[in-house]
Amino acid sequence: MQRILFIPSLVILLLAIVRPAAGQKGNDQFLISIYSPPPATFINDEQYQLMKAAHIDYILNIGPGVTTDKAGNLKTLDMALKHGLKVYVYDARINGNNDSIKALVGDYKAHPALAGYYITDEPDSGRLQKAIDIHKLVTALDNKGDAYVNHLPDWAVPGYEAFLERWINGVGKENLNYLAYDNYPYKRKQSLEKTYFNNLNIIRTMGLKYQIKTSSCLQSFGMYFSGVEELRRPNPDEMRMNVYSNLAYGVKNAVWYPYWSTIRHGDVITMSPCIVDTNGTKTDLYAPFKVLNGAMKQLGKTLIHLDAQEVYHTGDSLWIGTTHPPENFLWKVLDKGADVILSHMVNPKTGKEYIMVVNKSFKVPKQFTFQLKNTFKKVMEISQTTGKPVKSTFDRSTHQLKAAFLPGEGKLYELSE
């Protein structure tokens, strides 16, 4: 099921008036995007102020009630420009012949609020070459606008890594702003998608291999098929873990799916209320959504420059695609049975090291004690309200650090020897 039909599968760029050049554009901001913006009848100042207040940068202009013709996209672009947002336009002509696509690009490429063009969602192996061809054409027609394709998760495509490499080599890594995908973690009966961390790791390693920034969808919906819950609506703690685990794996662009609520998809699929309901009213998820986005924007000032070189998991049991840290790892968890993610991050330009720690429990707050390598003389925490390094609880005499974590919360530490 493609998001072009406004149904998520079970199975993005500087915010500036001058648009940067395409292909590895050197983005130096952590950007937050949304699917399903306010529909055509709600394109107004009130709704766009809500999005801006929640730290949204980019709109993918596809979703329920969104008008996908030229007039509809231009209306969205004009309102976005007024409020300092940018837009990936979706125009049905993207699925037409080359002349249709040329006309499409010509209609939007000069607009100062244009981020790029929405090409397609979740192409499988049979549709991948068409997505490659359209991406290459659009990039040739507009070398400043991004061309966006979101990919399936690992469990939906046989030979997933080869599939992603076919995509990267087909369009050229220099023409990709992000390697983007979705894999929604919160399933029915309080379970977690079993390939969640494996998928994050595949995308992380592929991004490092080809030096492409990565983009991931975050879950803000629940979904029922014929009345049976398949994906549960996340609570604030679950949203938090979804956010920080993605950050720990080096994701540089968070894409919430969806923002605007759509309750029904025909007679079979029913979705829960999302960030804003069908009447344009904030739901209970808006406040945590805003807080988490604010934290991402502040941490992102540092994270945008870092590579997640190593990611490890502690705990008594491991998920698919995860490993325990080596015995000589520079940051050890002293608490027996502690279940955390440890991400060793490095600024490739300066060589400066960082550790991101995530409480993997999305149910219980935790306090952890960490033993650090004895060569570290200073450890600063990156503030989630200012984005600046602040004093941590690091004790230089013992080389230990103690910290409390909310369910699913992560903290980023700057290390100095």
Residue pairs with C-beta under 8 A, 6 or more apart in sequence:
1 7
1 8
1 9
1 10
2 9
2 120
2 121
2 122
3 9
3 35
3 62
3 121
3 122
3 150
3 257
4 62
4 90
4 120
4 121
5 265
6 36
6 62
6 63
6 64
6 262
6 265
7 265
7 269
8 182
8 184
8 217
8 221
8 223
8 257
8 258
9 121
9 122
9 152
9 153
9 156
9 182
10 184
10 223
10 230
10 231
11 122
11 152
11 153
11 155
11 156
12 31
12 33
12 58
12 60
12 88
12 115
12 116
12 146
12 148
12 177
12 178
12 180
12 215
12 253
12 255
13 20
13 25
13 27
13 29
13 31
13 57
13 58
13 86
13 115
13 116
13 146
13 177
13 253
14 20
14 25
14 27
14 28
14 29
15 29
15 31
15 57
15 58
15 84
15 85
15 86
17 112
18 112
19 112
19 114
19 115
19 144
19 145
20 26
20 27
20 144
21 143
21 144
22 139
22 142
22 143
22 144
22 145
22 146
22 147
22 175
22 177
23 139
23 143
23 172
23 174
23 175
23 176
23 177
24 173
24 174
24 175
24 176
24 177
24 211
24 212
25 146
25 177
27 177
27 213
27 252
27 304
28 304
28 305
29 57
29 300
29 304
30 252
30 253
30 254
30 296
30 297
30 299
30 300
30 301
30 303
30 304
31 57
31 58
31 252
31 253
31 254
32 55
32 56
32 57
32 58
32 253
32 254
32 255
32 256
32 293
32 296
32 297
33 56
33 57
33 58
33 59
33 60
33 88
33 215
33 253
33 254
33 255
33 256
34 51
34 56
34 58
34 59
34 60
34 255
34 256
34 257
34 258
34 259
34 275
35 60
35 62
35 63
35 217
35 255
35 256
35 257
35 258
35 259
36 60
36 62
36 63
36 64
36 66
36 257
36 258
36 259
36 260
36 262
36 274
37 51
37 59
37 60
37 61
37 63
37 66
37 76
37 259
37 260
38 44
38 47
38 48
38 51
38 260
38 276
38 280
39 63
39 64
39 65
39 66
39 260
40 65
40 66
40 67
40 72
40 75
41 65
42 65
42 260
42 280
43 75
43 76
43 79
44 79
45 79
45 82
45 83
46 280
47 276
47 280
48 79
48 80
48 82
48 83
48 85
49 83
50 276
50 282
50 286
51 59
51 83
51 85
51 259
52 83
52 84
52 85
53 290
54 275
54 286
54 289
54 290
54 293
55 290
55 293
55 294
55 296
55 297
56 85
56 259
56 293
57 85
57 86
58 85
58 86
58 87
58 88
58 115
59 76
59 80
59 85
59 86
59 87
59 88
60 88
60 90
60 118
60 148
60 255
61 68
61 73
61 76
61 87
61 88
61 89
61 90
61 118
62 68
62 90
62 118
63 258
63 259
63 260
63 262
64 260
64 262
65 260
66 72
66 76
66 90
67 73
67 75
68 90
68 91
68 92
69 91
69 92
70 91
70 107
73 87
73 89
73 90
73 91
73 107
73 108
74 107
74 108
74 111
76 87
76 89
77 87
77 89
77 108
77 111
77 113
77 114
78 113
80 86
80 87
80 113
81 111
81 112
81 113
85 113
86 113
86 114
86 115
87 113
87 114
87 115
88 115
88 116
88 117
88 118
88 146
88 148
89 108
89 114
89 116
89 117
89 118
90 117
90 118
91 104
91 107
91 108
91 117
93 100
93 101
93 103
93 104
94 100
94 101
94 104
94 117
94 118
94 119
94 120
94 134
94 138
98 137
101 134
101 137
101 138
101 141
102 141
104 117
105 117
105 138
105 141
105 142
105 145
106 141
108 114
108 117
108 145
109 141
109 142
109 144
109 145
114 145
115 145
115 146
116 145
116 146
116 147
116 148
116 177
117 138
117 142
117 145
117 146
117 147
117 148
118 148
119 131
119 134
119 135
119 138
119 147
119 148
119 149
120 127
120 130
120 131
120 134
120 149
121 149
121 150
122 150
122 151
122 152
122 156
122 182
123 130
123 131
123 149
123 151
123 152
124 152
124 156
124 157
125 157
125 158
125 163
128 163
128 166
128 167
128 170
129 170
131 149
131 167
132 167
132 170
132 171
134 147
135 147
135 149
135 171
135 175
136 170
136 171
136 172
136 175
138 145
138 147
139 147
139 171
139 175
146 177
147 171
147 175
148 178
148 180
149 167
149 180
150 180
150 181
150 182
150 215
150 217
150 255
151 164
151 167
151 179
151 180
151 181
151 182
152 181
152 182
153 181
153 182
153 183
153 195
153 199
154 160
154 183
154 195
154 198
154 199
154 202
155 183
155 195
155 199
157 163
160 202
161 202
161 206
164 179
164 202
164 203
164 206
165 206
168 176
168 179
168 206
168 210
168 212
173 210
173 211
173 212
176 212
177 213
178 212
178 213
178 214
178 215
178 252
178 253
179 203
179 206
179 207
179 210
179 212
179 213
179 214
179 215
180 214
180 215
180 216
180 217
180 253
180 255
181 199
181 203
181 215
181 216
181 217
182 216
182 217
182 255
182 257
183 193
183 195
183 196
183 199
183 200
183 216
183 217
184 193
184 217
184 219
184 231
184 257
185 192
185 193
185 196
185 219
185 242
186 192
186 193
186 219
186 222
186 231
186 232
186 233
186 234
186 238
186 242
187 193
187 230
187 231
187 232
188 228
188 229
188 230
188 231
188 232
189 229
190 232
194 319
194 320
195 320
195 321
196 245
196 319
197 245
197 313
197 319
197 320
197 321
197 322
198 319
198 320
198 321
198 322
199 321
200 216
200 245
200 246
200 249
200 251
200 311
200 321
201 249
201 311
201 321
201 322
202 321
203 214
203 216
203 249
203 251
204 214
204 249
204 250
204 308
204 311
206 212
206 214
207 213
207 214
207 250
208 250
208 307
208 308
208 309
213 252
213 253
214 249
214 250
214 251
214 252
214 253
215 251
215 252
215 253
215 254
215 255
216 246
216 251
216 253
216 254
216 255
217 255
217 256
217 257
218 239
218 242
218 243
218 246
218 254
218 255
218 256
218 257
219 231
219 234
219 238
219 239
219 242
219 257
220 234
220 239
220 256
220 257
220 258
220 259
220 274
220 275
220 285
220 289
221 231
221 233
221 257
221 258
221 271
221 272
221 274
222 229
222 231
222 232
222 233
222 234
222 271
222 272
223 229
223 230
223 231
223 269
223 270
223 271
223 272
224 230
224 269
224 270
224 271
225 268
225 269
226 268
227 270
233 272
233 273
234 242
234 285
236 285
236 287
236 288
237 362
237 363
237 406
237 407
237 408
238 362
238 408
239 285
239 288
239 289
239 292
239 408
240 288
240 292
240 362
240 406
240 407
240 408
240 409
241 358
241 359
241 360
241 361
241 362
241 407
241 408
242 408
243 254
243 292
243 295
243 296
243 408
243 410
244 356
244 358
244 408
244 409
244 410
245 341
245 358
245 360
245 408
245 410
246 254
247 296
247 299
247 303
247 356
247 358
247 410
247 412
248 308
248 311
248 341
248 343
248 356
248 358
248 410
249 308
249 311
249 343
250 303
250 306
250 307
250 308
250 343
250 345
252 300
252 303
252 304
254 293
254 296
256 275
256 289
258 274
258 275
259 274
259 275
259 276
260 274
260 275
260 276
260 278
261 271
261 272
261 273
261 274
261 275
261 276
261 277
261 278
261 283
262 271
262 274
262 278
263 270
263 271
263 273
263 278
264 270
264 271
265 271
273 283
273 285
274 283
274 285
275 282
275 283
275 285
275 286
275 289
276 282
276 283
276 286
277 283
294 384
294 385
295 384
295 385
297 387
298 382
298 383
298 384
298 385
298 386
298 387
299 382
299 384
299 387
299 412
300 387
301 387
302 354
302 382
302 387
302 412
302 414
303 345
303 412
305 347
305 349
306 345
306 346
306 347
306 354
307 345
307 346
307 347
307 348
308 343
308 344
308 345
308 356
309 344
309 345
309 346
310 343
310 344
311 322
311 341
311 342
311 343
311 344
312 322
312 323
312 324
312 325
312 329
312 341
312 342
312 343
312 344
313 319
313 322
313 323
313 324
313 339
313 340
313 341
313 342
313 360
314 324
314 325
314 333
314 338
314 339
314 340
314 342
315 337
315 338
315 339
315 340
315 360
316 337
316 339
318 324
325 331
325 332
325 342
329 342
329 344
330 344
330 353
330 355
330 372
330 373
330 376
330 415
331 342
331 344
331 355
331 357
331 370
331 371
331 372
331 373
332 370
332 371
332 372
333 340
333 342
333 368
333 369
333 370
334 368
334 369
334 370
334 371
334 400
335 368
335 369
338 366
338 368
339 359
339 360
339 361
340 357
340 358
340 359
340 360
340 368
341 356
341 357
341 358
341 360
341 410
342 355
342 356
342 357
343 355
343 356
343 357
343 358
344 353
344 354
344 355
345 353
345 354
345 355
345 356
345 412
346 352
346 353
346 354
347 354
352 414
352 415
352 416
353 414
353 415
354 382
354 412
354 413
354 414
354 415
355 412
355 413
355 415
356 410
356 411
356 412
356 413
357 368
357 370
357 403
357 405
357 410
357 411
357 413
358 405
358 408
358 409
358 410
359 365
359 366
359 368
359 405
359 406
359 407
359 408
359 409
359 410
360 408
361 407
361 408
362 407
362 408
363 407
364 407
365 404
365 405
365 406
365 407
366 404
366 405
367 402
367 403
367 404
367 405
368 402
368 403
368 405
369 400
369 401
369 402
370 400
370 401
370 402
370 403
371 399
371 400
372 379
372 394
372 399
372 400
372 401
372 415
373 399
374 399
375 417
376 394
376 399
376 415
376 416
376 417
377 396
377 416
377 417
378 394
378 396
378 415
378 416
379 392
379 394
379 401
379 413
379 414
379 415
379 416
380 389
380 390
380 391
380 392
380 413
380 414
380 416
381 389
381 390
381 391
381 392
381 411
381 412
381 413
381 414
382 388
382 389
382 390
382 411
382 412
382 413
382 414
383 389
383 390
389 414
392 401
392 403
392 413
393 401
393 402
393 403
394 400
394 401
395 401
401 413
403 411
405 411
